[in-house]
Amino acid sequence: MPKSMFKLAKGDTYIQSSPQIPTINQRPWRVLIVDNNADIHTTTEFALSDFTYLGKPLEFVHDYSAEDARATLEQQIDIALVFIDIEMETNDTGLLLAKWIRDTLKNQHIRIVLRTVKIDFSLDEKVFSLYGIDDFRSSTELTRTRLVMTMYSSLRAYADIARLHENNISLNRTVTPNIGSYQSNQENEQLRVLTQELLLENKKLLSANSELKAFGSAVSHGLKNHIFRIGSLLDIIKYEYGSQFDEELESNVDYLVNETTHMTEVIDNLLRLSKMSKQKLNIEKGNLTECVEKNIEYQLAEYSPRNIILDIKPGIFAYYDKGLMDVMISNLVSNSLKFSSKNDTVKLGFTTHLQNGRPVYTISDNGVGFDMKHYRNLFTGLRRLHSEEDFPGRGIGLVTVSRIVKKHGGNIWAESKVNIGTSFHFTLPFPK
């Protein structure tokens, strides 16, 4: 095994966070699968589809890269077990993710099971302690029986830890008031000083955030102003001297005009994306079917397919922020219509089905699809799976979609086959 598998890569830095506390509620046990092989996700979920522990089924969350898994784990603290493929982006991606979970996220309760497709792969026992790993299996070794055994042992450990935390919290609530009554004046004074220091630091932080926001706004407006001037100058040049252009020069000027428009849109999209994390959700019951139909009708004028077959299931309701959901559905519908636009007949569907007792919503098309080996780039900003000449775009739509779903506490994943089509599946949690 390479030495790099036993240490963090040089330059890796992650934001520190507070310890996460496990709880036991009536929701299904949440299991995160982190693997860049879509078949592993499918077979694992199928093998455990009827598994229950303490009367509760499983709910699966799917991520196909370590980066996406970090975002999920930071936002969703009730995941009980994570299956991690050791080798994804690099040969030690899984180990680094496990170490990040324990050391940076401070999550000691989640059970971590590492997996690999290599049959002869083994881990030194020191690695288990160093990286906080609970189990290690070859993916081919994990038969249904062994998967079930792994689930029982992992969820039993998770439940025990959660109960200990709950008991500890109850004990602190009982003991703390009694201890407080015996605090000395000196201790009270120390507490007062610390409180003042904390308020001062908080004031500095608010000021820094305000300055950062103002700086970002100034930079974006400054860039847009410069780009606007360049675009205006190009328009003047075309108007005044366009009749003198040869074919090559005219093509080059048109290219520059398109690039200035592209740059403006990229800046607008990035600003919109950055503001999304600060936006508060207004969760209410809504008709997803109507949202999909409205966006299809609106965007048909842009793509104008020769023939279109719609398979839209009526009466699909969910709980979500209507403004953000409209943005998300608009991006998914646009994506489906765009990548199906070269077909004589476009097929677009919106359906739902139950998975472990919870609804999964699906938008599907019969477009060009993509090779699933490139899946990890799908929800990554400014990366494209198809050339811009064939399918114009800014490469940020699916990033926006992913952010919106995860902000709601849901999950999104895709299945695709080249020249067959793509299906986007997403979940939305029930209101608490």
N, C-alpha and C positions, 0 to 999 in steps of 0.2 A: 504494500500500500504506500502511495506517495506520502512524504513527510507533511505536505501541505494539509493533509486530512486531519492533522492533530493540532492545528492552530488557526487563528483567524488570519485571513489574508491581510497583508500590509495595506494600510490606508482605510480599512473598513471602520466606519464610525456610525453609531446609531444613537438616536435620542433616548435618553434615560427616561424611564417611567416608574410610577409607583406600583407596588405589588398589587396583583389582581387577586380578588377573593372569590373562591368558588361558592356557589349556592345550589341547593337542590329545590326544584320547583316541579310543576306538573307538565312542563314542556318535554318533548322527546329529548333523549340524549343526543347531543350534537357532536358529530364526527367530521373532522376536516381531513380531506384527502389532498395531499400536495404531491403531484406527479405530472410530468410533462407528457405522459403516455395516456391518451384518452381511454384506451382499452382497459387499463388498470382501474380507472375510475368506474367504468361500466361493470366489470366483473366483480369488483369489491362490493359495489352497491347491490348487485343482483344476488350475490351469495348471502348477504346479510339482510335481504329485503323483509324477511319475516322474523328477525331477531327482536326479542324484548328482554329487558332486565328490570326487575321490580315493577313490572306491569307497564313499562314505558317503551315505545319503539325508538328507532334511530332516525335522526334527521341528518342528511349528508350535506356538507358544504364542500364545494369543489374549487381548488386553485391549481393552476398549472405552472406556477413559477414561485420561487421564494419571495420575490418582491410582492406579488399579490397576496401570498400567505401572511406576510408581515402586516399588510394593510388590514386584512380580515381579522387577525388576532388582536390588533390594537383596538378595533372597533367592537368586536364581539367577544365578550369575556366569559361566555357560558359554554365554550367548547370543551368537552370532556376528554376527547382523545384526538390525536393527530397522527395519521400515517404519512410519513415523509420519505420520498425517494431520495437516496443518498446522492445520486448523480443526476443533476438536471443541467443548469447552466455550466457548472464546473464539476470536477470529480469529488468535491467536498461540500457542495451546496447544502445538502441535507444536514451535515454535521454543523455547519455554521448557523443554519436556521435553528437547530436544536439549542445551540449555545446562546443564540440571541433570545430565544424564548425564556430560558432560565436566568441569564445574567442581565439582559437589558430590559426585557419586558417584566422581569421579576415574577413570572408565572411559574410557581412551583407545583401547582395542583394538576395541571393538564398532563395527561399520560402521553408519552412520546414513543411511537413505534417506528423505527427506521426500516426501510425496505430497499432491496436492490434486485435487479433482474439477473445479476451474476450468480451462478450456482456455487462457485468456489470462493466467494467473497466471505471474509470473516473480519470480526472486530476484536481488538485486544480488550481485555476486561477493564483496563484503565480508562478506555474511551467512554465506557458506560458512565463512570463516575465523573469524568472531566466534562462531558457534554450533557449530563443529566438525562440519559436515555433509559427508558424503562424496558424496552424489548427490541430485538433485531431479528428480522426474518428475510429470507429470500422470497421475492414475489412469487416464484414458481413453487416454493415450499408451502405457501399459505393456502392450503386446501380449505374447504368450508369448515371442516371440523376444527382445524387449528385457528382459523379466523374467529370462530365462535369462542374457543377457549381464550384467545387473546382478548376478545371483547369482555368476557366475564371477569377475567382477572383485572383488566384495566378499569372497567367501570366500578368494580367493587372497591378498588383502591381510591378512585376519584370520589366515590360516595363517602368513604370513610374520612377522607381529608376534609370534604365539605362539612360533614357533621362536626368534626373537631373544631373547624373555624366557627361554625354557628354556636357551639358550646362556649368557645372562648369569648365570642362577642357577648353572649348572655352573662358570662362571669364578669367581664369588664364593666358591664352596665350595673351590676350589683355592687362590685367592690369599689369602683372609682369614686362614687359620692362619699363613701366612708373615708377613703384616703384623703379626699379633698378637704374634709372638715378638720384635718390635723395639719394642714399646711401652715408653715410658719410665715411670719410677715416677710422674712427675707425671700422665701420662695415666691410669695405673691409679687414682691418687687421685681424679682428676676423675670417672672411671667409678664409683668407689665412692660418691662424693657424689651423683652423679646417680641411682644405684640407690636410695640411702636416700630421696632426694626422691620418687622414683617410688613406693616402698613407702608413704610417708606419704600421698601423694595418693590411692593406691589404698585406703588405710584410710579416708580421708575420704569417698571415693566409696561404699564399702560402707556406711559409717555413714549417708550421705545416702539411699541406696537403702532401708536399713532403716527410716529415719524416714519416708520417703515411703510405704512399704508400710503402716506402722503408721497414718499419717495417713489413707490411703485406707480402711483397714479401719475406723478410728474414725468417719470421715464416713459410710460406708455403714451401719454399725450404728446410728449416731445417727439418720440419716434413716429407717431402717426402724423404729426404736423410735417415732419421732414419728408415722409413718404408721400403725403398729399402734395407737397410742393414739387417733388420729382414727377409725380403723375401729371400734375398740371402743366409742367414744363414740357413733358413729352406730348401732351395734347396740343400745346401751342406749336411745337415743332412739326407735328403731323399736319396741322391746319395750314401753317405758313409754307412749309416746304414739301409736303407730301407728294405733290405732283412731280417733284424732281427725284423721288426715291426710285431706285431700281428694286427688283423683287427681293433681293437678299436684305437690303437695308430696311425695306418695309416690314419684312418678317422679323428682323431683329428689334425694331421699335415696338411692334405689336407684342413681342415676347416680353420686353421690359414693362410695357403697360400692364400685361397680365400678372407679372411678378409683383408689381406694386400693389395691385388689388389683392393678390394672394397674401402678401405680407400684412396688409391691413386686417384681413380676415383672421389670420393666425394670431395677431396681437389681441384682437377682440375676443377670440375663443379662449385664449390662455387667461385673459383677465376674468372672463366669465367663469372659467373653471376654478380659478384661485378663490373667487368670492363664494363659491358654492359651499365650501367647508364652514363658512361663517353663517350661512343662511339657516334660520330656524325652520323646522318642519311644522306644517299645519296639517296633521293627519286627520282625514275624514273619509267616509265611505264614498266610493266613486264607481262609475260604470266604465270598466276598462274597454269593453266592446265598443262603446260609443267613442271613446278616446282614439282607438285604433281606426275606426271607420272615418272619423273626422280627418285624421292625418292622411289616410289613404286618398280621400277625396281631394284634399288640398294639394297633395303632391303629384297626383295623376296629370295635372296640367303641365308640370315641368317635364315629366318623363314620357308621357303620351305613348304608352305601349300599343301595338297594333291590336292585340287581343289580351284580355286579362281574365283570369278565373280566380274568384275570391272564395275562400272557405273560412268564413268568420263565424265563430260560435257566438250566438246571442246571449245576452244576460250574464256576462262574466263581471262580477263585482269584487272589489278588494278595498283595502284601506291604505291610503297613500296621500302624499302632498300633491294636489292636483296641478299646481304650476310646474313643479319639477317633473312629474310623471308625463306631462304633455311634451316637455323637452326630450325626455328619454324615448317615448314612443315615436316622436317625430324623427329622431336619429335612427331608430331601428327600422322604421318603415322606409325612410330615405335610403338606408343601406340596402334593404331588400330590393327596392325598385331599381336602384342604380345598378346593382350587380346582376339583375335579371333583364336589364334593358335591351340586351342584344338578342334576346329570344323572340321568336315569332309570337309565342304565347307566354305571358307572365302568370305564374301561379303564386299566390300569396295567401298564407293561412294564419289564423290566430285561434288557438285552442287552449284548453287547460286539462290537467289530469291530476289525480291525487298520488302523492308519493309519501309513504309513511304517514298517511293521514293528513298531509298538508298539501295545498294546491301549488302546482308548478304551472307557470304561464309560458306559452311557446309562440313565437313568431317565426314562420318558416317561409322559404322561397325556393324556386327552382333555378337559381342563378348559377354563376360560374363556380361557386364554392372555393375552397382552398385546401391545401395539403395540411393535415392536422399536425405534421411535424413542425409547422411554423406557428402553432397555436399560442405559444408563450408571448409572441409579439402582437397578438390580436388586440389586447386592451392596453397596449403601451403607446403613449403619445408620440405623434409625428413619425410613426413607423407604418409602412404600408406593405400589404401582401400582394398588391397588384400595381402595375405601372400607372402613373397619373395620365399618360396618354390614352390608355384604354378606359380608365374610370377616374375622372377628375375628383379631387377631394383634398381635404386639409389634414387628414390623419388624426383627428382629435375627437370625432363623433363617438366612437366606442369607448374612449376613455371617459367621456362625459357620462355615457350610459352606465359604465361600471361604478363611477363615483356616486351616481344617484341611487343605484340599487343598494350599495353598501352603506350609504348614508341612512337609508331606510332600515338597515339591519338585515337586508336580504342577501341573496347570492345570485350570480349570473354565470352561465357557461354556454358553450356552443358545441354543436356537432356539425361536421361538414364533409362533403365528398366533392372532389373536383368534377365540374361539369354536371353535377347532380343537384346541388343546392346546399343551403345552410339553414340550420334551426338554432335560434337563440332561446334558451330556457332561463327563466328568472323566477325567484321567489320573493314574496313580501310577507313579513311577519304579521300575525294577528295583533290587534291592539291589546295592550296590557290592561 
